[in-house]
């Protein structure tokens, strides 16, 4: 008789999953509770229960040619540091892991409100960056540049000329010292930050490697501390002191590059691949939030990814209407 999870996991990985279950639970009975949805990585996530404990089984269902070979080492180090959920089993070669199941509470319920949450995010980032540095993978600035090149193939010729000029100006003026790089998640967006009612966790380590320490802070600022007050609280708590004008400007420059980074991911890999895109029209942040409240942007579709990517492109070049 087949196990309940077998229809959700590629057959080639069934043996690796059985090994994971045996190593985690031994001979104890294991109940398959159901799939866990909401992730954007393409991995299969399943909730398991045994002996009053609930765990998450994560399985790489497919592997991108750009797959990060260091993700499991980074995940394990982050779990050891108390930044990622505790791990019970990892098979990096097969792409299978078992970890504690985090029962997520909406982030807007964080005690003390958004300011306290920004400070907690800063502390979580400090704890991650204090670990033994993750392996090197690539120059993040060059990754952003390659994503821009991909976008230029998706849009009508010349439509992103301003974006190319802004990118080159930002990179040319940005100080970049690899000796100061630290363990970085590189994608701490709101989907990858979980609140369990008591504390915050970071999940999904596919993009983790050693990077400039400001990158994670910039992504958090854009996603979870977007107002000037919250950004200041995040930066001050992260540094342990108020930021200088130069430090605040550097955060803003890196923050703009993170917007281009996400535009490349959203449009380059998720949006419809038809004729060249011939416009940059996008709603403002306030308009998009209102459409979300009405349920118009609730589903993740190629069209909503394109819309989100265009918003990132507007924010990257600094259009006043979108921030």
C-alpha positions, 0 to 999 in steps of 0.5 A: 500500500502506498504512503499518503505522501507518495503522490506528492513527491517525485518517485525518484525521491521516495527512497530518500524520503523513507530514509528521512522518516526512518532517521527522524522517527525510527519505528514510531508511526508517522501521520501525514497531516497534509501539504503546506502551501504558500512557498515560492521555491517549488519545493514540496512541503508536507506536515507530519505528526508523530508522538505529539510532535509536528514536523515539516518535511521539505523535498526539492521536487526539481532543481534549477540549473542555477541551484545554490549548492550551499543552501543546506549547509547554510540552513543547518548553520542558521538552525544551529544559531537559532535563526532557522527552525530546528533541523532533525534531518538533512540530506543535501544530495537528495534535497530532503530535510525534516525540521520543526513545524512553525505554526505561523501567526500573522506578522502584524500581531507582533507584540509592541507593533511594527517598531518592536517587530523592526527591532526584532528583525534587526536582532535576528539579522545580527544573530545570523551575521554573527555565525561562521561566514557562509560559503561564497557563491557569487558577486551579488551586484553581478547577479543583479546585473544579469537579471537586468540583462534578462529583463532587457530581453523581455521588454521592448528595445530601449524601454529599460535604458533608464534602468540600465543607466541607474544600475551602472551609476549605483554599482559604480558608486557603491563601496563593496568590500568582500572581506567584510561580507557575512552570512546572508539569507539574501531573500528575507521577504515577508513570506520567508519571515515567520512569527510563532506568537513568541519570536521570529524565524527565517525559512527557505535558504535557497539563496543563502551565501556570504554577501554584503551585510547591508543586503538583508537589511535592505530587503527587510526595510523594503518588505517589513519596515518600509516607512522612514520611521521603521527603516530608522528603527531597523537600521539603528537596532541592527547597528546598535547606534543611529546611522550616519548620513552616509550609512543611511544613503548606502542602505538606500542605494542597496535597497534600490538594487534589491528592487531590481533584483526582485523585478528580475526574479518576478518578471524574468522567471515568473511572468508570461513569456509572450511578445516583448513587454511594451509598457511599464505601467504599474499601480502605486503601492497604495493602489496595489494594497487596496486591490489586495484588500479587495481580493483582486491580487490574492492569487499568484499568477503570471500576470500578478507577478508581472504587475509586482515586477513592474512596481519594483522597476518603478521603485528602483528608478525612484519614480515619485508615485511609487517610492 
